[in-house]
Amino acid sequence: MGPYLPQPDDCYEAISTAAFAGDPEAQFRMGESLRRGLFGLPIDEIQARRWYEKAAEAGHRTAIFLLNNWRNRHQFV
């Protein structure tokens, strides 16, 4: 059995727990949640980028693509 991968309808606590435990998919979803203000979180691009970077370092392909795209377009502060 592999690591728990949160699903889109999971609550913030499940995603957060898995992200802090090192799950790349959950780290990506934390980035998405912070970038979009999901789960009632305030939009925070700086924290979102940190989570995307953690996911990318773990090999999460979408996070890698997103970070490269944004860096090329200077969309991050």
Biopython code that builds the backbone (N, CA, C, O; Angstrom):
import numpy as np
from Bio.PDB.StructureBuilder import StructureBuilder

atoms = [
    (1, "MET", "N", (0.851, -1.173, 0.000)),
    (1, "MET", "CA", (0.000, 0.000, 0.000)),
    (1, "MET", "C", (0.900, 1.240, 0.000)),
    (1, "MET", "O", (1.809, 1.349, 0.822)),
    (2, "GLY", "N", (0.646, 2.165, -0.915)),
    (2, "GLY", "CA", (1.445, 3.382, -1.039)),
    (2, "GLY", "C", (0.934, 4.481, -0.132)),
    (2, "GLY", "O", (0.045, 4.256, 0.689)),
    (3, "PRO", "N", (1.493, 5.664, -0.278)),
    (3, "PRO", "CA", (1.067, 6.792, 0.553)),
    (3, "PRO", "C", (-0.366, 7.198, 0.220)),
    (3, "PRO", "O", (-0.854, 6.987, -0.890)),
    (4, "TYR", "N", (-1.007, 7.774, 1.193)),
    (4, "TYR", "CA", (-2.371, 8.263, 0.995)),
    (4, "TYR", "C", (-2.356, 9.447, 0.042)),
    (4, "TYR", "O", (-1.635, 10.419, 0.267)),
    (5, "LEU", "N", (-3.140, 9.372, -1.010)),
    (5, "LEU", "CA", (-3.247, 10.471, -1.969)),
    (5, "LEU", "C", (-4.618, 11.107, -1.829)),
    (5, "LEU", "O", (-5.623, 10.492, -2.182)),
    (6, "PRO", "N", (-4.674, 12.326, -1.320)),
    (6, "PRO", "CA", (-5.962, 12.993, -1.150)),
    (6, "PRO", "C", (-6.681, 13.180, -2.480)),
    (6, "PRO", "O", (-6.053, 13.358, -3.524)),
    (7, "GLN", "N", (-7.961, 13.137, -2.423)),
    (7, "GLN", "CA", (-8.795, 13.355, -3.599)),
    (7, "GLN", "C", (-9.332, 14.785, -3.568)),
    (7, "GLN", "O", (-9.337, 15.418, -2.512)),
    (8, "PRO", "N", (-9.791, 15.310, -4.734)),
    (8, "PRO", "CA", (-10.233, 16.712, -4.782)),
    (8, "PRO", "C", (-11.315, 17.084, -3.770)),
    (8, "PRO", "O", (-11.396, 18.236, -3.343)),
    (9, "ASP", "N", (-12.144, 16.114, -3.385)),
    (9, "ASP", "CA", (-13.225, 16.434, -2.457)),
    (9, "ASP", "C", (-12.823, 16.237, -0.994)),
    (9, "ASP", "O", (-13.661, 16.362, -0.101)),
    (10, "ASP", "N", (-11.555, 15.931, -0.744)),
    (10, "ASP", "CA", (-11.079, 15.778, 0.628)),
    (10, "ASP", "C", (-11.066, 17.120, 1.350)),
    (10, "ASP", "O", (-11.031, 18.180, 0.725)),
    (11, "CYS", "N", (-11.095, 17.055, 2.642)),
    (11, "CYS", "CA", (-11.059, 18.275, 3.436)),
    (11, "CYS", "C", (-9.626, 18.785, 3.547)),
    (11, "CYS", "O", (-8.670, 18.056, 3.283)),
    (12, "TYR", "N", (-9.498, 20.024, 3.935)),
    (12, "TYR", "CA", (-8.196, 20.667, 4.069)),
    (12, "TYR", "C", (-7.296, 19.897, 5.030)),
    (12, "TYR", "O", (-6.099, 19.760, 4.778)),
    (13, "GLU", "N", (-7.854, 19.396, 6.123)),
    (13, "GLU", "CA", (-7.050, 18.706, 7.114)),
    (13, "GLU", "C", (-6.373, 17.470, 6.530)),
    (13, "GLU", "O", (-5.212, 17.200, 6.836)),
    (14, "ALA", "N", (-7.084, 16.719, 5.697)),
    (14, "ALA", "CA", (-6.508, 15.519, 5.086)),
    (14, "ALA", "C", (-5.374, 15.880, 4.139)),
    (14, "ALA", "O", (-4.327, 15.233, 4.143)),
    (15, "ILE", "N", (-5.580, 16.909, 3.330)),
    (15, "ILE", "CA", (-4.550, 17.341, 2.389)),
    (15, "ILE", "C", (-3.345, 17.888, 3.144)),
    (15, "ILE", "O", (-2.203, 17.569, 2.811)),
    (16, "SER", "N", (-3.596, 18.708, 4.156)),
    (16, "SER", "CA", (-2.524, 19.305, 4.939)),
    (16, "SER", "C", (-1.692, 18.236, 5.635)),
    (16, "SER", "O", (-0.462, 18.295, 5.614)),
    (17, "THR", "N", (-2.345, 17.270, 6.246)),
    (17, "THR", "CA", (-1.645, 16.195, 6.951)),
    (17, "THR", "C", (-0.745, 15.425, 5.994)),
    (17, "THR", "O", (0.414, 15.150, 6.305)),
    (18, "ALA", "N", (-1.282, 15.080, 4.835)),
    (18, "ALA", "CA", (-0.497, 14.334, 3.856)),
    (18, "ALA", "C", (0.646, 15.189, 3.296)),
    (18, "ALA", "O", (1.737, 14.674, 3.050)),
    (19, "ALA", "N", (0.407, 16.477, 3.096)),
    (19, "ALA", "CA", (1.444, 17.370, 2.569)),
    (19, "ALA", "C", (2.605, 17.485, 3.548)),
    (19, "ALA", "O", (3.768, 17.381, 3.158)),
    (20, "PHE", "N", (2.286, 17.698, 4.814)),
    (20, "PHE", "CA", (3.345, 17.808, 5.821)),
    (20, "PHE", "C", (4.076, 16.481, 6.027)),
    (20, "PHE", "O", (5.215, 16.460, 6.492)),
    (21, "ALA", "N", (3.418, 15.383, 5.679)),
    (21, "ALA", "CA", (4.055, 14.066, 5.771)),
    (21, "ALA", "C", (4.940, 13.782, 4.553)),
    (21, "ALA", "O", (5.630, 12.763, 4.510)),
    (22, "GLY", "N", (4.921, 14.693, 3.555)),
    (22, "GLY", "CA", (5.813, 14.567, 2.411)),
    (22, "GLY", "C", (5.200, 14.014, 1.142)),
    (22, "GLY", "O", (5.925, 13.686, 0.203)),
    (23, "ASP", "N", (3.885, 13.903, 1.091)),
    (23, "ASP", "CA", (3.229, 13.381, -0.102)),
    (23, "ASP", "C", (3.230, 14.443, -1.209)),
    (23, "ASP", "O", (2.643, 15.509, -1.026)),
    (24, "PRO", "N", (3.881, 14.175, -2.361)),
    (24, "PRO", "CA", (3.981, 15.187, -3.415)),
    (24, "PRO", "C", (2.639, 15.654, -3.977)),
    (24, "PRO", "O", (2.474, 16.839, -4.269)),
    (25, "GLU", "N", (1.690, 14.750, -4.131)),
    (25, "GLU", "CA", (0.376, 15.157, -4.651)),
    (25, "GLU", "C", (-0.315, 16.088, -3.672)),
    (25, "GLU", "O", (-0.919, 17.081, -4.076)),
    (26, "ALA", "N", (-0.229, 15.775, -2.401)),
    (26, "ALA", "CA", (-0.827, 16.632, -1.380)),
    (26, "ALA", "C", (-0.107, 17.979, -1.324)),
    (26, "ALA", "O", (-0.745, 19.013, -1.125)),
    (27, "GLN", "N", (1.198, 17.975, -1.494)),
    (27, "GLN", "CA", (1.945, 19.236, -1.513)),
    (27, "GLN", "C", (1.495, 20.095, -2.685)),
    (27, "GLN", "O", (1.333, 21.308, -2.546)),
    (28, "PHE", "N", (1.294, 19.472, -3.835)),
    (28, "PHE", "CA", (0.775, 20.205, -4.991)),
    (28, "PHE", "C", (-0.608, 20.778, -4.695)),
    (28, "PHE", "O", (-0.893, 21.930, -5.022)),
    (29, "ARG", "N", (-1.461, 19.969, -4.075)),
    (29, "ARG", "CA", (-2.818, 20.443, -3.756)),
    (29, "ARG", "C", (-2.792, 21.564, -2.714)),
    (29, "ARG", "O", (-3.646, 22.451, -2.742)),
    (30, "MET", "N", (-1.837, 21.534, -1.811)),
    (30, "MET", "CA", (-1.684, 22.652, -0.869)),
    (30, "MET", "C", (-1.331, 23.924, -1.639)),
    (30, "MET", "O", (-1.877, 24.993, -1.368)),
    (31, "GLY", "N", (-0.416, 23.801, -2.601)),
    (31, "GLY", "CA", (-0.085, 24.939, -3.438)),
    (31, "GLY", "C", (-1.294, 25.467, -4.182)),
    (31, "GLY", "O", (-1.519, 26.676, -4.232)),
    (32, "GLU", "N", (-2.065, 24.575, -4.753)),
    (32, "GLU", "CA", (-3.276, 24.976, -5.468)),
    (32, "GLU", "C", (-4.265, 25.665, -4.529)),
    (32, "GLU", "O", (-4.865, 26.682, -4.877)),
    (33, "SER", "N", (-4.422, 25.102, -3.344)),
    (33, "SER", "CA", (-5.365, 25.667, -2.371)),
    (33, "SER", "C", (-4.970, 27.084, -1.982)),
    (33, "SER", "O", (-5.824, 27.963, -1.867)),
    (34, "LEU", "N", (-3.679, 27.303, -1.782)),
    (34, "LEU", "CA", (-3.213, 28.630, -1.392)),
    (34, "LEU", "C", (-3.227, 29.613, -2.566)),
    (34, "LEU", "O", (-3.521, 30.794, -2.382)),
    (35, "ARG", "N", (-2.917, 29.137, -3.753)),
    (35, "ARG", "CA", (-2.909, 30.022, -4.924)),
    (35, "ARG", "C", (-4.321, 30.462, -5.294)),
    (35, "ARG", "O", (-4.527, 31.583, -5.756)),
    (36, "ARG", "N", (-5.289, 29.573, -5.088)),
    (36, "ARG", "CA", (-6.666, 29.853, -5.502)),
    (36, "ARG", "C", (-7.571, 30.272, -4.350)),
    (36, "ARG", "O", (-8.710, 30.683, -4.575)),
    (37, "GLY", "N", (-7.079, 30.173, -3.126)),
    (37, "GLY", "CA", (-7.906, 30.524, -1.982)),
    (37, "GLY", "C", (-8.980, 29.497, -1.688)),
    (37, "GLY", "O", (-10.085, 29.856, -1.282)),
    (38, "LEU", "N", (-8.673, 28.227, -1.887)),
    (38, "LEU", "CA", (-9.642, 27.165, -1.620)),
    (38, "LEU", "C", (-9.745, 26.896, -0.119)),
    (38, "LEU", "O", (-8.870, 27.298, 0.648)),
    (39, "PHE", "N", (-10.784, 26.235, 0.288)),
    (39, "PHE", "CA", (-11.037, 25.864, 1.682)),
    (39, "PHE", "C", (-11.088, 27.088, 2.589)),
    (39, "PHE", "O", (-10.845, 26.975, 3.790)),
    (40, "GLY", "N", (-11.396, 28.239, 2.039)),
    (40, "GLY", "CA", (-11.475, 29.455, 2.839)),
    (40, "GLY", "C", (-10.115, 30.035, 3.205)),
    (40, "GLY", "O", (-10.032, 30.958, 4.014)),
    (41, "LEU", "N", (-9.048, 29.498, 2.614)),
    (41, "LEU", "CA", (-7.709, 30.027, 2.885)),
    (41, "LEU", "C", (-7.516, 31.352, 2.154)),
    (41, "LEU", "O", (-8.065, 31.550, 1.071)),
    (42, "PRO", "N", (-6.740, 32.255, 2.741)),
    (42, "PRO", "CA", (-6.422, 33.486, 2.012)),
    (42, "PRO", "C", (-5.465, 33.153, 0.862)),
    (42, "PRO", "O", (-4.629, 32.258, 0.985)),
    (43, "ILE", "N", (-5.588, 33.863, -0.232)),
    (43, "ILE", "CA", (-4.666, 33.664, -1.352)),
    (43, "ILE", "C", (-3.277, 34.104, -0.914)),
    (43, "ILE", "O", (-3.086, 35.214, -0.417)),
    (44, "ASP", "N", (-2.313, 33.211, -1.109)),
    (44, "ASP", "CA", (-0.939, 33.486, -0.698)),
    (44, "ASP", "C", (0.005, 32.841, -1.705)),
    (44, "ASP", "O", (0.335, 31.662, -1.584)),
    (45, "GLU", "N", (0.439, 33.614, -2.698)),
    (45, "GLU", "CA", (1.284, 33.064, -3.753)),
    (45, "GLU", "C", (2.670, 32.673, -3.253)),
    (45, "GLU", "O", (3.286, 31.760, -3.802)),
    (46, "ILE", "N", (3.159, 33.332, -2.245)),
    (46, "ILE", "CA", (4.487, 32.987, -1.728)),
    (46, "ILE", "C", (4.453, 31.595, -1.093)),
    (46, "ILE", "O", (5.317, 30.763, -1.370)),
    (47, "GLN", "N", (3.457, 31.345, -0.242)),
    (47, "GLN", "CA", (3.331, 30.017, 0.364)),
    (47, "GLN", "C", (2.968, 28.973, -0.685)),
    (47, "GLN", "O", (3.432, 27.835, -0.612)),
    (48, "ALA", "N", (2.150, 29.345, -1.652)),
    (48, "ALA", "CA", (1.788, 28.418, -2.728)),
    (48, "ALA", "C", (3.041, 27.964, -3.460)),
    (48, "ALA", "O", (3.213, 26.775, -3.732)),
    (49, "ARG", "N", (3.911, 28.907, -3.777)),
    (49, "ARG", "CA", (5.139, 28.564, -4.485)),
    (49, "ARG", "C", (5.988, 27.601, -3.656)),
    (49, "ARG", "O", (6.576, 26.665, -4.199)),
    (50, "ARG", "N", (6.052, 27.824, -2.364)),
    (50, "ARG", "CA", (6.841, 26.918, -1.510)),
    (50, "ARG", "C", (6.319, 25.488, -1.575)),
    (50, "ARG", "O", (7.100, 24.538, -1.627)),
    (51, "TRP", "N", (4.995, 25.335, -1.573)),
    (51, "TRP", "CA", (4.427, 23.990, -1.666)),
    (51, "TRP", "C", (4.654, 23.405, -3.051)),
    (51, "TRP", "O", (4.970, 22.221, -3.171)),
    (52, "TYR", "N", (4.501, 24.210, -4.103)),
    (52, "TYR", "CA", (4.778, 23.714, -5.451)),
    (52, "TYR", "C", (6.232, 23.264, -5.566)),
    (52, "TYR", "O", (6.521, 22.243, -6.189)),
    (53, "GLU", "N", (7.139, 24.020, -4.969)),
    (53, "GLU", "CA", (8.565, 23.661, -5.028)),
    (53, "GLU", "C", (8.831, 22.344, -4.306)),
    (53, "GLU", "O", (9.618, 21.527, -4.784)),
    (54, "LYS", "N", (8.184, 22.130, -3.162)),
    (54, "LYS", "CA", (8.338, 20.861, -2.442)),
    (54, "LYS", "C", (7.843, 19.705, -3.313)),
    (54, "LYS", "O", (8.494, 18.665, -3.410)),
    (55, "ALA", "N", (6.681, 19.903, -3.945)),
    (55, "ALA", "CA", (6.131, 18.857, -4.808)),
    (55, "ALA", "C", (7.047, 18.611, -6.004)),
    (55, "ALA", "O", (7.275, 17.464, -6.387)),
    (56, "ALA", "N", (7.571, 19.680, -6.593)),
    (56, "ALA", "CA", (8.456, 19.556, -7.751)),
    (56, "ALA", "C", (9.744, 18.826, -7.368)),
    (56, "ALA", "O", (10.228, 17.982, -8.122)),
    (57, "GLU", "N", (10.297, 19.147, -6.200)),
    (57, "GLU", "CA", (11.513, 18.473, -5.732)),
    (57, "GLU", "C", (11.296, 16.972, -5.571)),
    (57, "GLU", "O", (12.232, 16.182, -5.700)),
    (58, "ALA", "N", (10.062, 16.591, -5.289)),
    (58, "ALA", "CA", (9.725, 15.177, -5.137)),
    (58, "ALA", "C", (9.340, 14.541, -6.467)),
    (58, "ALA", "O", (8.978, 13.365, -6.514)),
    (59, "GLY", "N", (9.417, 15.317, -7.550)),
    (59, "GLY", "CA", (9.151, 14.774, -8.876)),
    (59, "GLY", "C", (7.743, 14.948, -9.401)),
    (59, "GLY", "O", (7.397, 14.342, -10.415)),
    (60, "HIS", "N", (6.919, 15.749, -8.754)),
    (60, "HIS", "CA", (5.539, 15.955, -9.214)),
    (60, "HIS", "C", (5.576, 16.726, -10.539)),
    (60, "HIS", "O", (5.955, 17.897, -10.573)),
    (61, "ARG", "N", (5.189, 16.073, -11.601)),
    (61, "ARG", "CA", (5.343, 16.644, -12.950)),
    (61, "ARG", "C", (4.538, 17.902, -13.183)),
    (61, "ARG", "O", (5.031, 18.836, -13.815)),
    (62, "THR", "N", (3.321, 17.955, -12.693)),
    (62, "THR", "CA", (2.504, 19.145, -12.895)),
    (62, "THR", "C", (3.097, 20.334, -12.154)),
    (62, "THR", "O", (3.080, 21.455, -12.660)),
    (63, "ALA", "N", (3.620, 20.093, -10.957)),
    (63, "ALA", "CA", (4.256, 21.170, -10.193)),
    (63, "ALA", "C", (5.493, 21.679, -10.923)),
    (63, "ALA", "O", (5.728, 22.885, -10.986)),
    (64, "ILE", "N", (6.282, 20.762, -11.471)),
    (64, "ILE", "CA", (7.468, 21.161, -12.237)),
    (64, "ILE", "C", (7.060, 22.018, -13.426)),
    (64, "ILE", "O", (7.641, 23.077, -13.661)),
    (65, "PHE", "N", (6.075, 21.565, -14.165)),
    (65, "PHE", "CA", (5.595, 22.306, -15.333)),
    (65, "PHE", "C", (5.084, 23.681, -14.944)),
    (65, "PHE", "O", (5.424, 24.680, -15.577)),
    (66, "LEU", "N", (4.273, 23.730, -13.907)),
    (66, "LEU", "CA", (3.692, 24.991, -13.459)),
    (66, "LEU", "C", (4.768, 25.985, -13.031)),
    (66, "LEU", "O", (4.720, 27.155, -13.411)),
    (67, "LEU", "N", (5.725, 25.529, -12.251)),
    (67, "LEU", "CA", (6.797, 26.413, -11.800)),
    (67, "LEU", "C", (7.621, 26.927, -12.977)),
    (67, "LEU", "O", (7.942, 28.114, -13.038)),
    (68, "ASN", "N", (7.962, 26.051, -13.902)),
    (68, "ASN", "CA", (8.727, 26.486, -15.074)),
    (68, "ASN", "C", (7.947, 27.486, -15.906)),
    (68, "ASN", "O", (8.499, 28.483, -16.373)),
    (69, "ASN", "N", (6.680, 27.221, -16.088)),
    (69, "ASN", "CA", (5.819, 28.132, -16.843)),
    (69, "ASN", "C", (5.764, 29.502, -16.174)),
    (69, "ASN", "O", (5.935, 30.528, -16.831)),
    (70, "TRP", "N", (5.528, 29.512, -14.882)),
    (70, "TRP", "CA", (5.406, 30.771, -14.158)),
    (70, "TRP", "C", (6.713, 31.537, -14.120)),
    (70, "TRP", "O", (6.733, 32.762, -14.239)),
    (71, "ARG", "N", (7.812, 30.799, -13.950)),
    (71, "ARG", "CA", (9.116, 31.477, -13.933)),
    (71, "ARG", "C", (9.390, 32.126, -15.284)),
    (71, "ARG", "O", (9.904, 33.243, -15.346)),
    (72, "ASN", "N", (9.054, 31.437, -16.354)),
    (72, "ASN", "CA", (9.256, 31.992, -17.690)),
    (72, "ASN", "C", (8.384, 33.221, -17.935)),
    (72, "ASN", "O", (8.756, 34.110, -18.700)),
    (73, "ARG", "N", (7.251, 33.264, -17.296)),
    (73, "ARG", "CA", (6.329, 34.402, -17.467)),
    (73, "ARG", "C", (6.428, 35.413, -16.346)),
    (73, "ARG", "O", (5.701, 36.406, -16.342)),
    (74, "HIS", "N", (7.326, 35.172, -15.384)),
    (74, "HIS", "CA", (7.526, 36.061, -14.233)),
    (74, "HIS", "C", (6.235, 36.294, -13.467)),
    (74, "HIS", "O", (5.938, 37.417, -13.060)),
    (75, "GLN", "N", (5.464, 35.220, -13.272)),
    (75, "GLN", "CA", (4.189, 35.352, -12.593)),
    (75, "GLN", "C", (4.304, 35.208, -11.089)),
    (75, "GLN", "O", (3.349, 35.486, -10.365)),
    (76, "PHE", "N", (5.447, 34.782, -10.616)),
    (76, "PHE", "CA", (5.647, 34.715, -9.170)),
    (76, "PHE", "C", (6.443, 35.929, -8.732)),
    (76, "PHE", "O", (7.258, 36.466, -9.483)),
    (77, "VAL", "N", (6.195, 36.343, -7.525)),
    (77, "VAL", "CA", (6.922, 37.479, -6.955)),
    (77, "VAL", "C", (8.356, 37.071, -6.704)),
    (77, "VAL", "O", (9.152, 37.878, -6.224)),
]
sb = StructureBuilder()
sb.init_structure("model")
sb.init_model(0)
sb.init_chain("A")
sb.init_seg("    ")
for serial, (resi, resn, name, xyz) in enumerate(atoms, 1):
    if name == "N":
        sb.init_residue(resn, " ", resi, " ")
    sb.init_atom(name, np.array(xyz, "f"), 0.0, 1.0, " ", f" {name:<3s}", serial, name[0])
structure = sb.get_structure()
